[in-house]
Amino acid sequence: MITALVVAARILANPLSNVFQKQLAQRQVGPLFVVGATHALLTMPALLLLAVGPTLPTRPGFWANMALAAVLAVAGNATLVLALERGDLSVLGPINAFKALVSMVLATVLIGELPTPAGLAGMFLIVGGTVFVIDRKPDERSGPALRGFLGDPAVRLRFAALGLSATEAVFLKRAILLSSPLASLVWWSILGCAVAGLILATGYPDRIRTELKHARLQWRTFVWLAVTTGLMQGATLFAFRSLQVGYALALFQLSALVSVLLGYRYFDERRIGRRLIGAAVMVAGAALIVMAGHRG
């Protein structure tokens, strides 16, 4: 029951955080600053917990995995904000369902876990669901539409962010095994803040003052982004403690349906019917992968 509640929280928190990321991107806030400010806000309670809370023990190997996860988190989230700035949430949200496909391929290549027939069917459903997500004119054939879809800069950025976050999940799982979900969340927040701050200070020092002005004007959105991101990441880490990464990533794809509805509600995105069908097909594919893995 607890695991189900954690997964449900993750499914709702992820698209909500995407909404706040997209709102800030539309208001000309830089992607890296969005990520850095989010981690900075999460670092405040993290440092408080370290100061007055219980000891969070770690084992050898934790710091290397946590550092890699933090770097991948900053890179992946900054890329995601860039994608949301340029594309529709109702299209980019369902693309996240490909994480289940990526995890299946990695499991086959790295540890020799061959997909079952149900797993393969799930893979084809995820890929097939993109047909409904792709925007094409009524008289446009699917081939040209697919090439246009894959050539869209926002879609390419979303796939890059997906690859970074899927790889991050592997290192987060290793970090959890060497500590706890709470310790991983605390240090994910702090190290992510350090990585983003270092990049901003060395690569974009002239923009920091301008970005801070944006932060003062948009502080409520930043706070809500930090709250939803913290909830999302905490739920992810606690789910990883109970579930294999591949199963968890597949279950999380139920958020695709929420993303489509939020894109319609907050950004007046169109063709929602087609996108809901595509998201539902992708979710069905992810569910088949979960069931196939469970039976295996």
C-alpha positions in Angstrom: 0.0 0.0 0.0 2.8 2.4 0.9 4.6 1.7 -2.4 1.4 2.3 -4.3 0.9 5.7 -2.6 4.5 6.6 -3.3 4.1 5.7 -7.0 0.8 7.7 -7.2 2.6 10.7 -5.6 5.3 10.5 -8.3 2.8 10.2 -11.1 1.1 13.4 -10.0 4.2 15.4 -9.0 6.2 14.9 -12.1 3.9 16.6 -14.6 3.1 19.3 -12.1 6.8 20.1 -11.8 6.9 20.2 -15.6 4.2 22.8 -15.6 6.2 25.1 -13.4 9.3 24.5 -15.4 7.5 25.4 -18.6 6.0 28.5 -17.0 9.4 29.8 -15.9 10.9 29.0 -19.3 8.2 31.0 -21.0 9.0 33.9 -18.8 12.6 33.9 -20.1 14.3 32.3 -17.1 17.4 30.4 -18.1 17.1 26.6 -17.9 20.3 26.2 -15.8 19.1 28.8 -13.3 15.7 27.1 -13.1 17.5 23.9 -12.1 20.0 25.6 -9.8 17.3 27.6 -8.0 15.2 24.4 -7.5 18.2 22.6 -6.0 19.0 25.6 -3.9 15.5 25.8 -2.4 15.7 22.0 -1.7 19.1 22.4 -0.1 17.8 24.6 2.7 15.7 21.8 4.4 18.4 19.3 3.5 21.0 21.3 5.4 18.6 21.7 8.3 18.0 18.0 8.4 21.8 17.3 8.4 22.2 19.8 11.3 19.4 18.6 13.6 18.2 15.3 12.2 19.4 11.8 12.7 22.7 10.6 11.2 22.4 9.4 7.6 25.0 6.6 7.3 26.5 5.8 3.9 28.8 3.0 2.7 31.8 3.1 0.4 30.9 3.9 -3.2 28.0 6.1 -2.2 29.7 9.4 -3.0 30.9 8.4 -6.5 27.4 7.3 -7.5 25.8 10.3 -5.9 28.1 12.8 -7.6 27.5 11.2 -11.0 23.7 11.2 -10.3 23.9 15.0 -9.4 25.7 15.9 -12.6 23.3 13.9 -14.7 20.3 15.4 -12.9 21.4 19.0 -13.5 22.2 18.2 -17.2 19.0 16.2 -17.7 16.7 18.8 -16.0 18.3 21.8 -17.8 17.8 19.9 -21.1 14.2 19.2 -20.2 13.5 22.9 -19.4 14.9 23.8 -22.8 12.6 21.2 -24.4 9.6 22.5 -22.5 10.4 26.1 -23.6 10.2 25.0 -27.3 7.6 22.3 -27.3 4.1 21.3 -26.0 3.8 19.6 -22.7 1.1 17.4 -24.1 3.6 16.0 -26.6 6.8 16.0 -24.6 5.2 14.4 -21.5 4.2 11.1 -23.3 7.7 10.8 -24.8 8.8 10.0 -21.3 7.2 6.5 -21.7 10.3 5.6 -23.8 12.2 5.3 -20.5 10.6 1.8 -20.1 11.9 0.9 -23.5 15.4 2.3 -22.7 15.5 0.3 -19.4 14.5 -2.9 -21.3 17.3 -2.4 -23.9 19.9 -1.7 -21.2 18.9 -4.8 -19.3 19.2 -6.9 -22.4 22.6 -5.5 -23.3 24.2 -5.2 -19.9 22.9 -8.1 -17.9 21.5 -10.5 -20.6 17.8 -10.2 -19.6 16.0 -11.1 -22.8 12.5 -9.6 -23.2 9.5 -11.8 -23.1 6.8 -11.7 -25.8 4.7 -9.5 -23.5 7.7 -7.2 -23.1 8.2 -7.0 -26.8 4.5 -6.2 -27.3 4.8 -3.4 -24.7 7.8 -2.1 -26.6 5.9 -1.9 -29.9 2.9 -0.2 -28.1 5.2 2.5 -26.7 6.6 3.1 -30.2 3.2 2.9 -31.8 1.7 5.4 -29.4 3.9 8.1 -30.9 1.8 7.9 -34.0 -1.1 9.6 -32.2 1.2 12.1 -30.4 2.8 13.3 -33.6 1.2 16.5 -35.0 0.5 16.1 -38.7 -1.8 17.8 -41.1 -4.9 15.8 -42.3 -3.4 15.3 -45.7 0.1 14.5 -44.5 1.4 10.9 -44.7 2.8 9.3 -41.5 6.3 9.0 -42.9 6.9 12.7 -43.5 5.1 13.5 -40.2 7.4 11.1 -38.3 10.5 12.6 -39.8 9.2 16.1 -38.9 8.5 14.9 -35.4 12.0 13.4 -34.8 13.5 16.5 -36.4 11.7 18.8 -34.0 14.4 20.4 -31.7 12.1 20.2 -28.7 11.6 16.5 -29.3 15.3 15.8 -29.7 16.0 17.7 -26.5 13.3 15.7 -24.7 14.9 12.4 -25.9 18.3 13.7 -24.7 16.9 14.6 -21.3 15.2 11.2 -21.2 18.6 9.4 -21.8 20.3 11.5 -19.1 17.6 10.9 -16.5 17.4 7.2 -17.3 21.1 6.9 -16.7 20.8 9.0 -13.6 18.3 6.5 -12.3 20.9 3.7 -12.4 23.3 5.7 -10.2 20.5 6.7 -7.9 19.5 3.1 -7.4 23.2 2.2 -6.6 23.3 5.1 -4.1 20.2 4.0 -2.4 21.6 0.5 -2.0 24.6 2.1 -0.3 22.7 4.4 2.0 18.9 5.1 2.2 16.3 7.0 0.1 16.4 9.9 2.6 20.2 10.2 2.5 20.1 10.1 -1.3 17.5 12.8 -1.5 19.4 15.1 0.9 22.7 14.8 -1.0 21.0 14.8 -4.4 19.6 18.3 -3.5 22.9 19.6 -2.1 25.3 18.2 -4.8 22.9 19.3 -7.5 22.9 22.8 -6.1 26.7 22.8 -6.0 27.0 21.5 -9.6 24.5 24.0 -11.0 26.0 26.9 -9.0 29.5 26.1 -10.2 28.5 26.0 -13.8 26.5 29.3 -13.5 29.4 31.0 -11.6 32.1 30.0 -14.1 30.2 29.9 -17.4 27.4 32.5 -17.1 28.5 35.0 -14.4 27.0 38.0 -16.2 23.5 36.5 -16.3 23.3 35.7 -12.6 22.1 39.2 -11.6 19.4 39.2 -14.3 18.3 35.7 -13.3 18.0 36.8 -9.7 15.6 39.6 -10.8 13.5 37.0 -12.5 13.6 34.9 -9.3 12.3 37.8 -7.2 9.4 38.3 -9.6 8.6 34.6 -10.0 9.3 33.4 -6.4 6.0 31.7 -6.0 6.5 29.6 -9.1 10.0 28.7 -8.0 8.7 27.6 -4.6 6.0 25.5 -6.1 8.6 24.0 -8.5 10.8 23.1 -5.5 7.9 21.5 -3.6 6.8 19.4 -6.6 10.3 18.5 -7.5 11.2 17.5 -4.0 8.0 15.4 -3.8 8.7 13.8 -7.2 12.4 13.0 -6.4 11.5 11.7 -2.9 8.8 9.5 -4.2 11.2 8.2 -7.0 13.9 7.3 -4.5 11.5 5.5 -2.1 9.9 3.6 -5.0 13.4 2.5 -6.1 13.9 1.0 -2.7 11.0 -1.4 -3.2 11.0 -1.8 -7.0 13.5 -2.6 -9.7 14.4 0.5 -11.7 12.8 -0.8 -14.9 9.5 -1.6 -13.2 9.4 1.8 -11.4 10.1 3.8 -14.6 7.4 1.9 -16.4 4.8 2.6 -13.7 5.7 6.2 -13.6 4.6 6.6 -17.2 1.0 6.9 -16.1 2.0 10.5 -15.7 1.8 10.8 -19.5 -2.0 11.1 -19.3 -1.7 13.9 -16.6 0.8 15.8 -18.8 -1.6 15.9 -21.7 -4.4 17.2 -19.6 -2.2 19.8 -17.9 -0.9 20.9 -21.3 -4.5 21.6 -22.3 -5.4 23.2 -19.0 -2.5 25.6 -18.5 -1.0 26.2 -22.0 -4.1 25.9 -24.3 -2.5 23.1 -26.3 -4.7 21.5 -29.0 -5.3 18.1 -30.6 -5.6 16.7 -27.0 -7.9 13.8 -28.1 -5.1 12.3 -30.3 -2.5 12.9 -27.7 -4.6 11.3 -25.0 -5.0 8.2 -27.2 -1.2 8.1 -27.8 -0.5 8.5 -24.1 -2.9 5.8 -23.2 -1.3 3.4 -25.8 2.2 4.2 -24.4 0.9 3.6 -20.8 -0.5 0.2 -21.9 2.9 -0.6 -23.3 4.6 0.3 -20.1 2.1 -1.8 -18.2 2.9 -4.8 -20.4 6.6 -4.4 -19.7 5.9 -4.3 -15.9 3.9 -7.4 -16.1 6.4 -9.2 -18.3 9.2 -8.3 -15.8 7.1 -9.4 -12.9 6.5 -12.8 -14.4 10.2 -13.1 -15.3 
